[in-house]
Amino acid sequence: MTLIELHIISNGKMPLEQLCEILTDIHSYITAIHIREKQKTAKELYQAVNLLTKVNVPLSKIMINDRVDVAFVTGVAGVQLGFHSLEASVVKEKFPELKVGCSIHSYEEGQKAKMDGANFILYGHVFPSKSKPDLAPRGLEELKKLTNLDIPVIAIGGITAENTGQVMKAGARGIAVMSGVLEARDPFMAVRAYQNVLKNGDV
């Protein structure tokens, strides 16, 4: 049976201690944690990983955004690459032990990520998103096309427990969530709501 994935992405807005506090409660219910802290230095990212391991978050669940050096040094699962990052093919060649995700916004970018050896693609934003209020959502049709590429597709952007079912019916391997969990009144209950749909279908 194919594992349905739930990725949580840090929002760069909260103190790392607060993020760790939330992740302590929810990490056993999620597949991956993306440390996406664009304003943080390499040293601060290194410290963030150490904080997470101190609260028993497995390194095998942690992905570092963009910073291949930090991902390699800390021994986390892998790195999430964006448009301005190193090419996935370069990272896979030099650091074969790292899992590589590519953030993409089109079918063509998905094809390239697959050719470059990425382990999965993060596609979005699917629905209207608070983090990208000025950009039109990309919708489900392109997502459906991407799922024919034979590479795991993780959908992101405006995904709620209520619309998760639509995303999974479109063929996604899983979902990635930021504010839907980290800014929820009760992050633990929010994660359980997402997991309930992922396991049992529509709410």
Residue frames as a rotation matrix with the C-alpha (Angstrom) as fourth column:
MET 1
0.574 0.819 0.000 0.00
0.819 -0.574 0.000 0.00
0.000 0.000 -1.000 0.00
THR 2
-0.164 -0.625 0.763 1.34
0.581 -0.686 -0.438 3.45
0.797 0.371 0.476 -0.97
LEU 3
-0.341 -0.034 -0.940 2.05
0.894 -0.321 -0.313 5.70
-0.290 -0.947 0.140 1.98
ILE 4
0.485 0.516 0.706 -0.05
0.621 -0.772 0.137 8.87
0.615 0.372 -0.695 1.91
GLU 5
-0.410 -0.860 -0.303 2.17
0.860 -0.255 -0.441 11.71
0.302 -0.442 0.845 3.06
LEU 6
0.835 0.547 0.052 1.56
0.483 -0.775 0.408 14.73
0.264 -0.315 -0.912 5.27
HIS 7
-0.277 -0.955 0.104 4.33
0.847 -0.294 -0.443 17.35
0.453 -0.035 0.891 5.21
ILE 8
0.776 0.404 -0.485 4.46
0.594 -0.727 0.344 20.32
-0.213 -0.555 -0.804 7.57
ILE 9
0.020 -0.756 0.654 6.38
0.785 -0.393 -0.479 23.39
0.619 0.523 0.586 6.42
SER 10
-0.170 -0.134 -0.976 7.68
0.857 -0.510 -0.079 25.98
-0.487 -0.850 0.202 8.85
ASN 11
0.623 0.627 0.468 6.42
0.777 -0.562 -0.283 29.49
0.086 0.540 -0.837 8.17
GLY 12
-0.310 -0.863 0.398 9.44
0.754 -0.478 -0.451 31.58
0.579 0.160 0.799 9.14
LYS 13
0.103 0.473 0.875 7.24
-0.123 -0.867 0.483 33.64
0.987 -0.158 -0.031 11.46
MET 14
0.910 0.372 0.184 7.56
-0.231 0.086 0.969 31.98
0.345 -0.924 0.164 14.84
PRO 15
0.116 -0.883 0.456 10.46
-0.988 -0.056 0.143 31.48
-0.100 -0.467 -0.879 17.25
LEU 16
-0.289 -0.308 -0.907 12.13
-0.547 0.830 -0.108 28.14
0.786 0.465 -0.408 16.69
GLU 17
-0.978 -0.057 0.200 11.34
-0.204 0.448 -0.870 27.19
-0.040 -0.892 -0.450 20.29
GLN 18
-0.191 0.981 0.038 7.63
-0.697 -0.109 -0.709 27.62
-0.691 -0.162 0.705 19.59
LEU 19
0.193 0.184 -0.964 7.92
-0.912 0.396 -0.107 25.60
0.362 0.900 0.244 16.38
CYS 20
-0.705 -0.549 -0.448 9.67
-0.335 0.815 -0.472 22.81
0.625 -0.183 -0.759 18.29
GLU 21
-0.771 0.479 0.419 6.95
-0.417 0.118 -0.901 22.85
-0.481 -0.870 0.109 20.92
ILE 22
0.252 0.898 -0.360 4.28
-0.886 0.065 -0.459 22.27
-0.389 0.435 0.812 18.26
LEU 23
0.121 -0.267 -0.956 6.30
-0.758 0.597 -0.263 19.62
0.641 0.756 -0.130 16.45
THR 24
-0.861 -0.394 0.322 6.91
-0.504 0.573 -0.646 17.74
0.070 -0.718 -0.692 19.70
ASP 25
-0.315 0.846 0.431 3.17
-0.476 0.252 -0.843 17.09
-0.821 -0.470 0.323 19.86
ILE 26
0.587 0.752 -0.300 2.54
-0.565 0.115 -0.817 16.28
-0.580 0.649 0.492 16.21
HIS 27
-0.213 -0.759 -0.615 5.64
-0.961 0.050 0.272 14.72
-0.175 0.649 -0.740 14.64
SER 28
-0.758 -0.087 0.647 4.42
-0.124 0.992 -0.012 11.14
-0.641 -0.090 -0.763 15.09
TYR 29
0.219 0.932 0.288 1.41
0.336 0.205 -0.919 11.96
-0.916 0.298 -0.268 12.91
ILE 30
0.776 0.047 -0.629 3.31
-0.478 -0.608 -0.634 13.49
-0.412 0.793 -0.449 10.00
THR 31
0.858 -0.420 0.296 5.66
0.513 0.720 -0.467 12.23
-0.017 0.553 0.833 7.29
ALA 32
-0.136 -0.936 0.324 8.05
0.917 -0.243 -0.316 15.15
0.375 0.254 0.892 6.94
ILE 33
0.660 0.184 -0.729 8.98
0.512 -0.820 0.257 18.47
-0.550 -0.543 -0.635 8.52
HIS 34
0.259 -0.550 0.794 10.39
0.815 -0.318 -0.485 21.13
0.519 0.773 0.366 6.20
ILE 35
0.151 -0.311 -0.938 12.57
0.674 -0.662 0.328 23.73
-0.723 -0.682 0.110 7.89
ARG 36
0.066 -0.009 0.998 11.85
0.897 -0.438 -0.063 26.65
0.437 0.899 -0.021 5.57
GLU 37
0.656 0.028 -0.754 13.42
0.549 -0.704 0.451 29.63
-0.518 -0.710 -0.478 7.31
LYS 38
0.577 -0.395 0.714 14.78
0.701 -0.207 -0.682 31.89
0.418 0.895 0.158 4.59
GLN 39
0.693 -0.283 0.663 16.00
-0.348 -0.937 -0.035 34.57
0.631 -0.207 -0.748 7.00
LYS 40
0.884 -0.338 0.324 17.97
-0.206 0.340 0.918 32.17
-0.421 -0.877 0.231 9.19
THR 41
0.122 -0.934 -0.335 21.72
-0.992 -0.099 -0.084 31.65
0.045 0.342 -0.938 8.90
ALA 42
0.092 -0.207 -0.974 23.32
-0.294 0.929 -0.225 28.25
0.952 0.307 0.025 8.43
LYS 43
-0.884 -0.467 -0.020 24.26
-0.089 0.211 -0.973 28.31
0.458 -0.859 -0.228 12.11
GLU 44
-0.512 0.769 0.383 20.66
-0.806 -0.275 -0.525 29.03
-0.298 -0.577 0.760 13.15
LEU 45
0.370 0.634 -0.679 19.36
-0.821 0.566 0.081 26.24
0.435 0.527 0.730 10.93
TYR 46
-0.359 -0.611 -0.705 21.89
-0.081 0.774 -0.629 23.87
0.930 -0.169 -0.328 12.46
GLN 47
-0.953 0.028 0.303 20.66
-0.304 -0.124 -0.945 24.89
0.011 -0.992 0.127 15.91
ALA 48
-0.067 0.996 -0.051 17.05
-0.997 -0.069 -0.042 24.36
-0.046 0.048 0.998 14.79
VAL 49
0.229 0.084 -0.970 17.81
-0.402 0.915 -0.016 20.77
0.886 0.394 0.243 13.84
ASN 50
-0.761 -0.569 -0.311 19.52
0.073 0.401 -0.913 20.22
0.644 -0.718 -0.263 17.20
LEU 51
-0.675 0.598 0.432 16.43
-0.717 -0.395 -0.574 21.62
-0.173 -0.698 0.695 18.98
LEU 52
0.279 0.834 -0.475 14.19
-0.908 0.391 0.153 19.20
0.313 0.389 0.866 17.07
THR 53
-0.046 -0.342 -0.938 16.34
-0.083 0.937 -0.338 16.18
0.996 0.062 -0.071 17.85
LYS 54
-0.926 -0.301 0.226 16.33
-0.218 -0.061 -0.974 17.13
0.307 -0.952 -0.009 21.54
VAL 55
-0.288 0.894 0.342 12.53
-0.822 -0.048 -0.567 16.76
-0.491 -0.445 0.749 21.53
ASN 56
-0.432 -0.041 0.901 12.88
-0.019 0.999 0.037 13.38
-0.902 -0.001 -0.432 19.78
VAL 57
0.713 0.529 -0.461 11.92
-0.478 -0.114 -0.871 14.40
-0.513 0.841 0.171 16.25
PRO 58
0.402 -0.591 0.699 13.70
0.530 0.773 0.349 11.83
-0.747 0.231 0.624 14.03
LEU 59
-0.393 -0.640 -0.660 16.30
-0.300 -0.590 0.750 13.17
-0.869 0.493 0.040 11.59
SER 60
-0.836 0.058 0.546 14.64
0.458 0.623 0.634 10.90
-0.304 0.780 -0.548 9.02
LYS 61
0.190 0.972 0.137 11.61
0.951 -0.148 -0.273 13.23
-0.245 0.182 -0.952 9.00
ILE 62
0.376 -0.079 -0.923 13.45
0.179 -0.971 0.156 16.54
-0.909 -0.224 -0.351 8.62
MET 63
0.271 -0.284 0.920 13.98
0.952 -0.061 -0.299 18.34
0.141 0.957 0.254 5.29
ILE 64
-0.170 -0.386 -0.907 15.97
0.455 -0.847 0.275 21.57
-0.874 -0.365 0.320 5.03
ASN 65
0.844 0.511 0.162 14.86
0.401 -0.403 -0.822 24.20
-0.355 0.759 -0.545 2.53
ASP 66
0.931 -0.365 0.014 17.56
-0.216 -0.582 -0.784 25.10
0.294 0.727 -0.621 -0.02
ARG 67
0.344 -0.873 0.346 20.62
-0.939 -0.329 0.105 24.69
0.022 -0.360 -0.933 2.24
VAL 68
0.716 -0.138 -0.685 22.33
-0.144 0.930 -0.338 21.52
0.683 0.340 0.646 1.05
ASP 69
-0.340 -0.937 0.079 25.29
-0.245 0.007 -0.969 22.20
0.908 -0.349 -0.232 3.32
VAL 70
-0.417 0.254 0.873 23.17
-0.909 -0.142 -0.393 22.24
0.024 -0.957 0.290 6.47
ALA 71
0.686 0.719 -0.110 21.20
-0.723 0.691 0.004 19.18
0.079 0.077 0.994 5.37
PHE 72
0.441 -0.600 -0.667 24.41
-0.056 0.724 -0.688 17.23
0.896 0.341 0.286 4.81
VAL 73
-0.554 -0.756 0.350 26.17
-0.359 -0.163 -0.919 18.32
0.751 -0.635 -0.181 8.00
THR 74
-0.311 0.504 0.806 23.17
-0.946 -0.085 -0.312 17.64
-0.089 -0.860 0.503 10.26
GLY 75
-0.991 -0.125 0.042 22.38
-0.119 0.985 0.124 14.25
-0.057 0.118 -0.991 8.73
VAL 76
-0.209 0.978 0.006 18.70
-0.525 -0.107 -0.844 15.03
-0.825 -0.180 0.536 8.10
ALA 77
0.264 0.416 0.870 16.66
0.395 0.776 -0.491 13.16
-0.880 0.474 0.040 5.49
GLY 78
-0.129 -0.281 0.951 17.17
0.990 0.025 0.141 15.65
-0.063 0.959 0.275 2.72
VAL 79
-0.745 -0.217 -0.631 16.76
0.177 -0.976 0.127 19.03
-0.643 -0.018 0.766 1.10
GLN 80
0.365 0.879 0.306 13.90
0.745 -0.078 -0.663 20.88
-0.559 0.470 -0.683 -0.59
LEU 81
-0.691 -0.721 0.051 15.06
0.560 -0.490 0.668 22.77
-0.457 0.490 0.742 -3.66
GLY 82
0.406 0.806 -0.431 13.43
0.312 -0.565 -0.764 25.84
-0.859 0.175 -0.481 -5.17
PHE 83
0.938 0.059 0.342 13.85
0.345 -0.239 -0.908 27.81
0.028 0.969 -0.244 -8.38
HIS 84
0.674 -0.701 0.236 17.01
-0.606 -0.706 -0.367 29.58
0.423 0.104 -0.900 -7.13
SER 85
0.599 -0.436 0.672 18.55
-0.436 0.527 0.730 26.47
-0.672 -0.730 0.125 -5.53
LEU 86
-0.596 -0.799 -0.079 21.17
-0.616 0.391 0.684 24.14
-0.516 0.456 -0.725 -6.93
GLU 87
-0.053 0.527 -0.848 19.98
-0.862 0.405 0.306 21.77
0.505 0.747 0.433 -9.64
ALA 88
0.685 0.395 0.612 18.59
-0.664 0.683 0.303 18.51
-0.299 -0.614 0.730 -8.30
SER 89
0.894 -0.366 -0.258 20.96
0.117 0.747 -0.655 16.56
0.432 0.555 0.711 -10.58
VAL 90
-0.005 -0.934 0.358 23.99
-0.357 -0.333 -0.872 18.27
0.934 -0.132 -0.332 -8.98
VAL 91
0.006 0.075 0.997 22.78
-0.999 -0.041 0.009 17.54
0.042 -0.996 0.074 -5.45
LYS 92
0.893 0.390 0.225 21.98
-0.400 0.917 -0.004 13.90
-0.208 -0.086 0.974 -6.27
GLU 93
0.649 -0.712 -0.268 25.42
0.099 0.428 -0.899 13.42
0.754 0.557 0.348 -7.82
LYS 94
-0.267 -0.851 0.451 27.40
-0.346 -0.353 -0.870 15.03
0.900 -0.388 -0.200 -5.01
PHE 95
-0.708 0.106 0.698 25.18
-0.695 0.067 -0.716 14.00
-0.123 -0.992 0.026 -2.07
PRO 96
-0.534 0.501 -0.681 23.49
-0.315 0.629 0.711 10.73
0.784 0.594 -0.178 -3.10
GLU 97
-0.771 0.216 -0.599 22.47
0.596 0.576 -0.560 10.02
0.224 -0.789 -0.572 0.50
LEU 98
-0.808 0.474 -0.350 20.18
-0.162 -0.749 -0.642 13.07
-0.567 -0.462 0.682 0.59
LYS 99
-0.127 0.867 0.483 16.53
0.921 0.284 -0.268 12.82
-0.369 0.410 -0.834 -0.36
VAL 100
-0.942 -0.257 -0.214 15.74
0.152 -0.899 0.411 15.62
-0.298 0.354 0.886 -2.81
GLY 101
0.119 0.987 0.111 12.42
0.832 -0.038 -0.554 17.38
-0.542 0.158 -0.825 -3.22
CYS 102
-0.883 -0.353 0.308 11.83
0.467 -0.714 0.522 20.03
0.036 0.605 0.796 -5.89
SER 103
-0.153 0.825 -0.544 9.30
0.303 -0.484 -0.821 22.84
-0.941 -0.290 -0.176 -5.56
ILE 104
-0.899 -0.140 0.414 7.64
0.426 -0.065 0.902 23.26
-0.100 0.988 0.118 -8.95
HIS 105
-0.418 0.751 -0.511 4.82
-0.216 -0.628 -0.748 25.27
-0.883 -0.202 0.424 -10.50
SER 106
0.240 0.491 -0.838 4.20
-0.943 -0.089 -0.322 23.61
-0.233 0.867 0.441 -13.87
TYR 107
0.938 0.152 0.312 4.17
-0.070 0.964 -0.258 20.29
-0.340 0.220 0.914 -15.72
GLU 108
0.694 -0.720 -0.020 7.39
-0.028 0.001 -1.000 21.20
0.719 0.694 -0.019 -17.54
GLU 109
-0.015 -0.692 0.722 9.17
-0.896 -0.312 -0.317 21.90
0.444 -0.652 -0.615 -14.25
GLY 110
0.510 0.284 0.812 7.87
-0.672 0.720 0.170 18.57
-0.537 -0.633 0.558 -12.97
GLN 111
0.983 -0.178 -0.045 9.32
0.092 0.689 -0.719 16.78
0.159 0.703 0.693 -16.00
LYS 112
0.296 -0.930 0.218 12.70
-0.372 -0.322 -0.871 18.41
0.880 0.177 -0.441 -15.42
ALA 113
0.096 -0.219 0.971 12.69
-0.995 0.005 0.099 17.52
-0.027 -0.976 -0.217 -11.71
LYS 114
0.832 0.252 0.494 12.01
-0.271 0.962 -0.035 13.90
-0.484 -0.105 0.869 -12.57
MET 115
0.829 -0.557 -0.036 14.77
0.151 0.287 -0.946 13.84
0.538 0.779 0.322 -15.22
ASP 116
0.110 -0.816 0.568 17.18
-0.615 -0.505 -0.606 15.40
0.781 -0.282 -0.557 -12.70
GLY 117
-0.417 -0.313 -0.853 16.54
0.236 0.869 -0.434 12.56
0.878 -0.382 -0.288 -10.26
ALA 118
-0.523 0.297 0.799 14.35
-0.778 -0.549 -0.305 14.30
0.348 -0.781 0.518 -7.65
ASN 119
-0.980 0.167 -0.107 12.68
0.198 0.878 -0.436 11.94
0.021 -0.449 -0.893 -5.19
PHE 120
-0.054 0.997 -0.050 9.45
0.960 0.038 -0.276 13.94
-0.274 -0.063 -0.960 -5.14
ILE 121
-0.711 -0.101 0.696 7.93
0.382 -0.887 0.261 17.23
0.590 0.451 0.669 -6.26
LEU 122
-0.433 0.554 -0.711 6.08
0.653 -0.350 -0.671 19.82
-0.621 -0.755 -0.210 -4.22
TYR 123
-0.705 0.211 0.677 3.44
0.590 -0.354 0.725 21.44
0.393 0.911 0.125 -6.44
GLY 124
0.134 0.811 -0.570 1.33
0.913 -0.324 -0.246 24.50
-0.384 -0.487 -0.784 -5.81
HIS 125
-0.854 0.432 0.291 -0.30
-0.276 0.099 -0.956 26.57
-0.442 -0.897 0.034 -4.90
VAL 126
-0.821 0.537 0.193 -3.40
0.555 0.672 0.490 24.51
0.134 0.510 -0.850 -5.64
PHE 127
0.299 0.952 -0.070 -6.02
0.915 -0.265 0.305 26.62
0.271 -0.156 -0.950 -3.86
PRO 128
0.486 -0.100 0.868 -6.11
-0.083 -0.994 -0.068 30.32
0.870 -0.039 -0.491 -2.85
SER 129
0.185 -0.563 -0.805 -3.40
0.887 0.449 -0.110 30.78
0.423 -0.694 0.583 -0.24
LYS 130
0.948 0.149 -0.283 -2.87
0.286 -0.792 0.540 33.40
-0.144 -0.592 -0.793 2.46
SER 131
0.186 -0.965 -0.185 0.88
0.372 -0.105 0.922 33.22
-0.910 -0.240 0.339 1.83
LYS 132
-0.856 -0.431 0.285 0.39
0.416 -0.248 0.875 34.16
-0.307 0.867 0.392 -1.87
PRO 133
-0.090 0.945 -0.315 -2.66
0.408 -0.254 -0.877 36.44
-0.908 -0.207 -0.363 -1.92
ASP 134
0.084 0.083 -0.993 -1.74
-0.616 -0.779 -0.117 38.16
-0.784 0.621 -0.014 -5.21
LEU 135
-0.800 -0.425 -0.424 -1.22
-0.596 0.474 0.648 34.97
-0.075 0.771 -0.633 -7.24
ALA 136
0.265 0.926 -0.269 -4.07
-0.946 0.303 0.112 32.99
0.186 0.225 0.957 -8.80
PRO 137
0.085 -0.195 0.977 -4.24
-0.512 0.833 0.210 29.36
-0.855 -0.518 -0.029 -7.63
ARG 138
-0.674 -0.475 -0.565 -3.06
-0.724 0.272 0.634 26.75
-0.148 0.837 -0.528 -10.11
GLY 139
0.257 0.962 -0.094 -5.97
-0.965 0.251 -0.073 24.42
-0.046 0.110 0.993 -9.48
LEU 140
0.242 -0.028 0.970 -6.42
-0.413 0.902 0.129 20.67
-0.878 -0.432 0.207 -9.74
GLU 141
0.971 0.222 -0.095 -6.10
-0.177 0.390 -0.904 20.10
-0.164 0.894 0.417 -13.52
GLU 142
0.338 -0.923 -0.182 -2.32
-0.692 -0.113 -0.713 20.62
0.638 0.368 -0.677 -13.67
LEU 143
-0.186 -0.336 0.923 -2.01
-0.911 0.410 -0.034 18.52
-0.367 -0.848 -0.382 -10.53
LYS 144
0.662 0.507 0.551 -3.81
-0.261 0.846 -0.465 15.66
-0.702 0.164 0.693 -12.30
LYS 145
0.866 -0.394 -0.308 -1.40
-0.295 0.096 -0.951 15.95
0.404 0.914 -0.033 -15.24
LEU 146
0.027 -0.937 0.348 1.62
-0.926 -0.155 -0.345 15.89
0.377 -0.313 -0.872 -12.93
THR 147
0.161 0.071 0.984 0.51
-0.721 0.689 0.068 12.67
-0.674 -0.721 0.162 -11.29
ASN 148
0.985 0.163 0.059 1.11
-0.072 0.696 -0.715 10.93
-0.158 0.700 0.697 -14.64
LEU 149
0.489 -0.864 -0.118 4.85
-0.742 -0.341 -0.577 11.66
0.458 0.369 -0.808 -14.42
ASP 150
0.712 -0.177 -0.679 5.55
0.324 0.941 0.094 8.66
0.623 -0.287 0.728 -12.18
ILE 151
-0.648 -0.762 0.009 7.14
0.313 -0.277 -0.908 10.75
0.694 -0.586 0.418 -9.43
PRO 152
-0.160 0.639 -0.752 5.45
0.987 0.091 -0.133 11.37
-0.017 -0.764 -0.645 -6.08
VAL 153
-0.422 0.128 0.898 3.55
0.234 -0.941 0.244 14.68
0.876 0.313 0.367 -6.11
ILE 154
-0.407 0.275 -0.871 2.93
0.889 -0.099 -0.447 16.53
-0.209 -0.956 -0.204 -2.84
ALA 155
0.057 0.537 0.841 0.32
0.640 -0.667 0.382 19.28
0.766 0.517 -0.382 -3.21
ILE 156
-0.530 -0.266 -0.805 0.61
0.802 -0.465 -0.375 22.58
-0.275 -0.844 0.460 -1.35
GLY 157
-0.983 0.053 0.173 -1.27
0.000 -0.957 0.291 25.86
0.181 0.286 0.941 -1.08
GLY 158
-0.470 0.851 0.232 -4.55
-0.861 -0.501 0.092 26.60
0.194 -0.156 0.968 0.64
ILE 159
-0.353 0.321 -0.879 -5.13
-0.049 0.932 0.360 22.97
0.934 0.170 -0.314 1.54
THR 160
-0.303 0.393 0.868 -7.65
-0.949 -0.210 -0.236 22.46
0.089 -0.895 0.437 4.34
ALA 161
-0.783 0.117 0.610 -9.12
-0.129 0.930 -0.345 19.32
-0.608 -0.349 -0.713 5.85
GLU 162
0.194 0.980 -0.031 -12.26
-0.163 0.001 -0.987 20.12
-0.967 0.197 0.160 3.84
ASN 163
0.720 0.104 -0.686 -10.55
-0.674 -0.131 -0.727 20.18
-0.166 0.986 -0.024 0.42
THR 164
-0.318 -0.887 0.336 -7.88
-0.757 0.451 0.473 17.52
-0.570 -0.104 -0.815 1.06
GLY 165
0.067 0.433 0.899 -10.17
0.160 0.885 -0.438 14.88
-0.985 0.173 -0.010 -0.44
GLN 166
0.934 0.287 -0.211 -10.21
-0.122 -0.298 -0.947 16.71
-0.335 0.910 -0.243 -3.79
VAL 167
0.256 -0.932 -0.256 -6.43
-0.962 -0.272 0.032 16.80
-0.100 0.238 -0.966 -3.85
MET 168
-0.443 -0.435 0.784 -6.12
-0.453 0.863 0.223 13.10
-0.774 -0.256 -0.579 -3.16
LYS 169
0.458 0.682 0.570 -8.73
0.257 0.513 -0.819 12.25
-0.851 0.522 0.059 -5.82
ALA 170
0.831 -0.215 -0.514 -6.59
-0.540 -0.536 -0.649 14.21
-0.136 0.816 -0.561 -8.30
GLY 171
0.827 -0.460 -0.324 -3.82
0.233 0.805 -0.546 11.67
0.512 0.376 0.773 -7.67
ALA 172
0.268 -0.762 0.590 -1.45
-0.733 -0.559 -0.389 13.41
0.626 -0.328 -0.708 -5.25
ARG 173
-0.176 -0.435 -0.883 0.78
0.321 0.822 -0.470 11.26
0.931 -0.366 -0.005 -3.06
GLY 174
-0.102 0.137 -0.985 0.13
0.994 -0.036 -0.108 13.63
-0.050 -0.990 -0.132 -0.18
ILE 175
0.702 0.400 0.589 -0.23
0.406 -0.904 0.131 17.20
0.585 0.147 -0.798 1.00
ALA 176
-0.521 -0.808 -0.274 1.97
0.772 -0.310 -0.554 19.89
0.363 -0.501 0.786 2.53
VAL 177
0.600 0.794 0.102 0.54
0.591 -0.525 0.613 22.33
0.540 -0.307 -0.784 5.06
MET 178
-0.617 -0.749 0.241 1.87
0.400 -0.563 -0.723 25.47
0.677 -0.350 0.647 6.68
SER 179
-0.750 0.320 0.579 -0.67
-0.570 -0.757 -0.321 27.83
0.335 -0.570 0.750 8.29
GLY 180
0.171 0.908 -0.383 -3.38
-0.508 0.414 0.755 25.15
0.844 0.066 0.531 8.39
VAL 181
0.464 -0.088 -0.882 -1.49
0.635 0.727 0.261 23.51
0.618 -0.681 0.393 11.25
LEU 182
-0.478 -0.820 -0.314 1.10
0.801 -0.261 -0.538 25.94
0.359 -0.509 0.782 12.60
GLU 183
-0.909 0.185 0.374 -1.38
-0.254 -0.957 -0.144 28.82
0.331 -0.225 0.916 12.91
ALA 184
-0.055 0.917 -0.396 -4.30
0.166 0.400 0.902 26.67
0.985 -0.016 -0.174 14.04
ARG 185
0.342 0.258 0.903 -5.77
-0.795 -0.433 0.425 27.28
0.501 -0.864 0.057 17.48
ASP 186
0.460 -0.193 0.867 -4.99
-0.532 0.721 0.443 23.64
-0.711 -0.665 0.229 18.27
PRO 187
-0.112 -0.591 -0.799 -2.24
-0.993 0.086 0.076 22.30
0.024 0.802 -0.596 15.97
PHE 188
-0.866 -0.223 0.448 -2.63
-0.302 0.947 -0.113 18.76
-0.399 -0.233 -0.887 17.32
MET 189
-0.027 0.944 0.329 -6.34
0.166 0.329 -0.930 18.63
-0.986 0.030 -0.165 16.49
ALA 190
0.440 0.126 -0.889 -5.63
-0.747 -0.499 -0.440 20.21
-0.499 0.858 -0.125 13.09
VAL 191
-0.577 -0.728 -0.370 -3.14
-0.817 0.506 0.278 17.47
-0.015 0.463 -0.886 12.21
ARG 192
-0.731 0.364 0.577 -5.60
0.077 0.884 -0.461 14.79
-0.678 -0.292 -0.674 13.32
ALA 193
0.341 0.896 -0.283 -8.27
-0.202 -0.224 -0.953 16.33
-0.918 0.382 0.104 11.07
TYR 194
0.146 -0.381 -0.913 -5.95
-0.985 -0.144 -0.098 16.19
-0.095 0.913 -0.396 8.05
GLN 195
-0.835 -0.542 0.098 -4.88
-0.539 0.840 0.062 12.66
-0.116 -0.001 -0.993 8.88
ASN 196
-0.301 0.815 0.495 -8.49
-0.041 0.508 -0.861 11.56
-0.953 -0.279 -0.119 9.22
VAL 197
0.629 0.525 -0.573 -9.21
-0.551 -0.219 -0.805 12.64
-0.549 0.822 0.152 5.63
LEU 198
-0.137 -0.788 -0.600 -5.96
-0.987 0.158 0.017 11.16
0.081 0.595 -0.800 4.30
LYS 199
-0.911 -0.252 0.328 -6.81
-0.326 0.926 -0.192 7.80
-0.255 -0.282 -0.925 5.82
ASN 200
-0.535 0.788 0.306 -10.57
0.430 0.565 -0.704 7.68
-0.728 -0.245 -0.641 5.50
GLY 201
-0.371 0.422 0.827 -11.57
0.866 -0.164 0.472 9.98
0.335 0.892 -0.304 2.65
ASP 202
-0.364 0.249 0.897 -13.62
0.076 -0.952 0.296 13.18
0.928 0.176 0.328 2.68
VAL 203
-0.994 0.081 -0.069 -14.65
0.054 -0.173 -0.983 14.79
-0.092 -0.982 0.167 5.97
